[in-house]
Amino acid sequence: MEIRNLGRSGLRVSAVGLGCNNFGGRLDLEATRSVIHAAFDAGITLFDTADVYGDKGGSETLMGDVIGAMRHEIVIASKFCMPMDDSETLKGGSRRYIMTAVEASLKRLQTDYLDLYQMHRMDPLTPIEESLRALSDLVTQGKIRYFGCSNFTGWRMVEAQWTAKALGIQGFVSAQDEYSLVKREHEADLIPALREYGLGLLPYFPLASGLLTGKYRRNAPMPEGARLTNTQRLADRYLSDRNWVISEKLADFAEARGHTALELAFSWLLAQAPVSSVIAGATKPAQIAQNVAAGSWKLTADDLAEIDTITAA
């Protein structure tokens, strides 16, 4: 497993990370245990969760029950800001909420620190200065090591970095955003900004909910039990005419070179300058092995240029 720095920070993470959003929801304790141990054995060191995953706390709770002695050999990344109660009073980026949210996450995860604490989205009701000062104080207190953002626009991320610099405090070291061969809109503003400010990108939905695995073909029966087969919301989002064309051409591109569409999706992301680790979920240990192996294809400059032409459709 390749190990990379998270942006310009000193935090080292595996090139393929494990998305832990299935824990406490689709996966119970024993299934969670099998996936976590398979990931650890495969060399994955980055485990990415959030307080809201697993029906508000379930993912962190199961991870806390499983991780045990592995704790100091892995990087635990969690998030805050999304609503943690039905009335949506437990949410946001205020100092008051951040200080209570981190304690709740630490308790559920059964640890005394987080390696990476991420602001899950921008809070329009709280000045970014207040959020950054609170996060910086958590670093000073030793409760988190680094902090990052997720789902920020490019200009909001730049505003945050400028604010941190003006305050003389640490800023974000990473950004977690959707990025894949069929979702490249962030290349217009966010990704150039990440490169300029040295933030590591942690792409989520790298396979576009399975579209980029190669198992879906237009005008063919949908795979039984697959995510895009069973979840109409995701099918509506990803199964556009444009995406069908791109995914089929990419699958043909990979096959012609002796690789799979899955390998292409991961390897292309890892070839992009700001990407530090590709976040991918799994519900079975076998998926872990596939994901880890998928990032090993070293694409040439000609390959990347041809892929750009295909995805420009």
ZAFIZA-955262 format. One record per residue (C-alpha): residue in three letters; z, x, y. Coordinates in steps of 0.1 Angstrom, whole numbers, padded with zeros to 4 digits, always signed. Layout:
<pts>
ALAZXY/...
</pts>
This chain:
<pts>
MET+0000+0000+0000/GLU-0010+0013+0034/ILE+0019+0015+0059/ARG+0011+0011+0096/ASN+0029+0012+0129/LEU+0034-0021+0145/GLY+0014-0015+0177/ARG+0027+0014+0196/SER+0063+0008+0184/GLY+0080+0029+0158/LEU+0084+0000+0134/ARG+0064+0006+0102/VAL+0050-0023+0083/SER+0028-0029+0052/ALA-0009-0035+0059/VAL-0005-0068+0040/GLY+0025-0089+0048/LEU+0040-0119+0031/GLY+0040-0152+0050/CYS+0072-0171+0040/ASN+0063-0206+0052/ASN+0061-0220+0017/PHE+0097-0211+0009/GLY+0121-0241+0010/GLY+0091-0265+0011/ARG+0065-0261-0016/LEU+0086-0235-0034/ASP+0122-0239-0047/LEU+0147-0211-0051/GLU+0133-0197-0084/ALA+0097-0199-0073/THR+0107-0182-0041/ARG+0125-0155-0060/SER+0094-0147-0082/VAL+0071-0145-0051/ILE+0095-0122-0032/HIS+0101-0099-0061/ALA+0063-0097-0068/ALA+0056-0088-0032/PHE+0083-0062-0031/ASP+0071-0046-0064/ALA+0035-0046-0050/GLY+0046-0026-0019/ILE+0048-0053+0007/THR+0075-0045+0032/LEU+0068-0071+0059/PHE+0083-0105+0052/ASP+0075-0130+0080/THR+0094-0163+0083/ALA+0106-0186+0111/ASP+0137-0207+0116/VAL+0116-0239+0115/TYR+0099-0230+0081/GLY+0110-0249+0050/ASP+0120-0281+0068/LYS+0140-0264+0095/GLY+0159-0235+0079/GLY+0149-0237+0043/SER+0128-0206+0042/GLU+0154-0184+0058/THR+0181-0198+0035/LEU+0162-0191+0003/MET+0153-0157+0015/GLY+0189-0149+0022/ASP+0198-0160-0014/VAL+0171-0137-0029/ILE+0167-0105-0008/GLY+0201-0089-0016/ALA+0198-0052-0021/MET+0162-0051-0009/ARG+0173-0058+0026/HIS+0172-0022+0040/GLU+0139-0015+0023/ILE+0120-0043+0039/VAL+0111-0056+0074/ILE+0123-0091+0081/ALA+0105-0109+0109/SER+0116-0143+0120/LYS+0109-0166+0150/PHE+0125-0191+0174/CYS+0114-0216+0200/MET+0101-0245+0179/PRO+0123-0277+0176/MET+0151-0274+0151/ASP+0163-0310+0154/ASP+0147-0344+0156/SER+0157-0350+0192/GLU+0141-0316+0201/THR+0171-0304+0220/LEU+0174-0273+0199/LYS+0144-0254+0209/GLY+0129-0231+0236/GLY+0133-0197+0252/SER+0164-0201+0273/ARG+0192-0175+0271/ARG+0216-0202+0259/TYR+0193-0213+0230/ILE+0181-0178+0220/MET+0217-0165+0216/THR+0226-0194+0193/ALA+0193-0194+0174/VAL+0195-0158+0164/GLU+0230-0163+0150/ALA+0218-0192+0129/SER+0189-0172+0116/LEU+0212-0142+0108/LYS+0236-0165+0089/ARG+0208-0182+0069/LEU+0192-0148+0060/GLN+0226-0133+0052/THR+0220-0102+0073/ASP+0234-0087+0104/TYR+0201-0078+0121/LEU+0164-0088+0123/ASP+0137-0061+0124/LEU+0114-0083+0145/TYR+0123-0115+0164/GLN+0093-0135+0177/MET+0090-0161+0203/HIS+0071-0187+0184/ARG+0053-0202+0214/MET+0056-0201+0252/ASP+0084-0222+0267/PRO+0070-0238+0299/LEU+0105-0248+0310/THR+0120-0213+0310/PRO+0110-0183+0332/ILE+0097-0155+0309/GLU+0122-0132+0327/GLU+0151-0151+0312/SER+0137-0150+0277/LEU+0129-0113+0279/ARG+0164-0104+0293/ALA+0180-0123+0265/LEU+0159-0106+0238/SER+0165-0072+0254/ASP+0203-0079+0252/LEU+0200-0087+0215/VAL+0184-0053+0210/THR+0213-0037+0228/GLN+0237-0056+0207/GLY+0220-0045+0175/LYS+0212-0080+0164/ILE+0174-0074+0165/ARG+0154-0042+0165/TYR+0122-0053+0182/PHE+0107-0086+0196/GLY+0073-0101+0197/CYS+0054-0132+0207/SER+0033-0158+0190/ASN+0007-0183+0202/PHE+0007-0169+0238/THR-0025-0170+0258/GLY-0038-0136+0269/TRP-0026-0140+0305/ARG+0008-0152+0294/MET+0012-0121+0273/VAL+0002-0098+0301/GLU+0026-0116+0325/ALA+0054-0110+0300/GLN+0046-0073+0297/TRP+0044-0069+0335/THR+0077-0087+0339/ALA+0094-0064+0313/LYS+0080-0033+0330/ALA+0092-0046+0364/LEU+0127-0052+0350/GLY+0128-0019+0332/ILE+0134-0034+0298/GLN+0116-0034+0265/GLY+0087-0058+0262/PHE+0069-0074+0233/VAL+0057-0050+0206/SER+0036-0076+0187/ALA+0017-0108+0188/GLN+0012-0132+0159/ASP-0019-0154+0163/GLU-0046-0171+0143/TYR-0075-0147+0137/SER-0101-0147+0110/LEU-0138-0144+0104/VAL-0143-0180+0115/LYS-0116-0180+0143/ARG-0126-0152+0167/GLU-0120-0169+0201/HIS-0091-0145+0209/GLU-0116-0117+0212/ALA-0125-0130+0246/ASP-0091-0123+0262/LEU-0060-0119+0240/ILE-0072-0091+0218/PRO-0085-0068+0246/ALA-0051-0073+0263/LEU-0033-0064+0231/ARG-0053-0032+0229/GLU-0046-0023+0265/TYR-0008-0029+0262/GLY-0004-0015+0227/LEU+0008-0046+0209/GLY+0002-0049+0172/LEU-0016-0081+0161/LEU-0002-0100+0131/PRO-0030-0124+0122/TYR-0020-0156+0104/PHE-0044-0180+0085/PRO-0065-0150+0076/LEU-0084-0171+0050/ALA-0088-0202+0072/SER-0067-0222+0047/GLY-0088-0210+0018/LEU-0123-0215+0032/LEU-0128-0177+0032/THR-0118-0172-0004/GLY-0153-0181-0016/LYS-0141-0209-0039/TYR-0155-0236-0016/ARG-0193-0244-0015/ARG-0210-0270+0005/ASN-0226-0298-0015/ALA-0205-0288-0045/PRO-0174-0305-0059/MET-0142-0294-0041/PRO-0118-0274-0062/GLU-0091-0296-0077/GLY-0057-0291-0062/ALA-0069-0268-0035/ARG-0055-0270+0001/LEU-0087-0281+0018/THR-0092-0306-0010/ASN-0058-0322-0006/THR-0051-0318+0031/GLN-0074-0338+0053/ARG-0060-0324+0085/LEU-0070-0289+0075/ALA-0103-0300+0061/ASP-0112-0316+0094/ARG-0102-0284+0112/TYR-0121-0259+0091/LEU-0149-0276+0072/SER-0174-0278+0101/ASP-0211-0272+0097/ARG-0208-0239+0115/ASN-0180-0227+0093/TRP-0198-0237+0061/VAL-0228-0217+0071/ILE-0207-0186+0081/SER-0185-0187+0050/GLU-0214-0190+0026/LYS-0233-0161+0043/LEU-0201-0140+0042/ALA-0196-0147+0005/ASP-0232-0137-0002/PHE-0227-0105+0019/ALA-0196-0095-0001/GLU-0212-0103-0035/ALA-0242-0082-0027/ARG-0219-0053-0022/GLY-0198-0058-0053/HIS-0168-0074-0035/THR-0153-0108-0032/ALA-0151-0131-0001/LEU-0113-0126-0002/GLU-0117-0088+0000/LEU-0140-0092+0029/ALA-0116-0115+0048/PHE-0087-0091+0045/SER-0106-0058+0049/TRP-0124-0070+0080/LEU-0091-0079+0097/LEU-0076-0045+0088/ALA-0106-0028+0104/GLN-0099-0045+0138/ALA-0081-0021+0162/PRO-0051-0042+0171/VAL-0043-0054+0136/SER-0011-0039+0121/SER-0006-0063+0092/VAL-0023-0093+0078/ILE+0001-0122+0072/ALA-0007-0141+0040/GLY+0013-0167+0022/ALA+0015-0171-0016/THR+0029-0197-0040/LYS+0024-0176-0071/PRO+0030-0139-0080/ALA-0007-0136-0090/GLN-0017-0144-0055/ILE+0004-0114-0043/ALA-0016-0090-0064/GLN-0049-0105-0052/ASN-0039-0102-0015/VAL-0026-0067-0018/ALA-0058-0055-0035/ALA-0080-0074-0010/GLY-0074-0050+0018/SER-0088-0019+0002/TRP-0125-0022+0011/LYS-0134+0003+0038/LEU-0162-0014+0058/THR-0188+0008+0075/ALA-0200+0005+0110/ASP-0232-0011+0097/ASP-0212-0035+0077/LEU-0191-0046+0107/ALA-0223-0050+0128/GLU-0239-0072+0102/ILE-0207-0093+0100/ASP-0207-0097+0137/THR-0242-0111+0135/ILE-0232-0135+0108/THR-0201-0148+0125/ALA-0219-0152+0159/ALA-0235-0184+0146/
</pts>
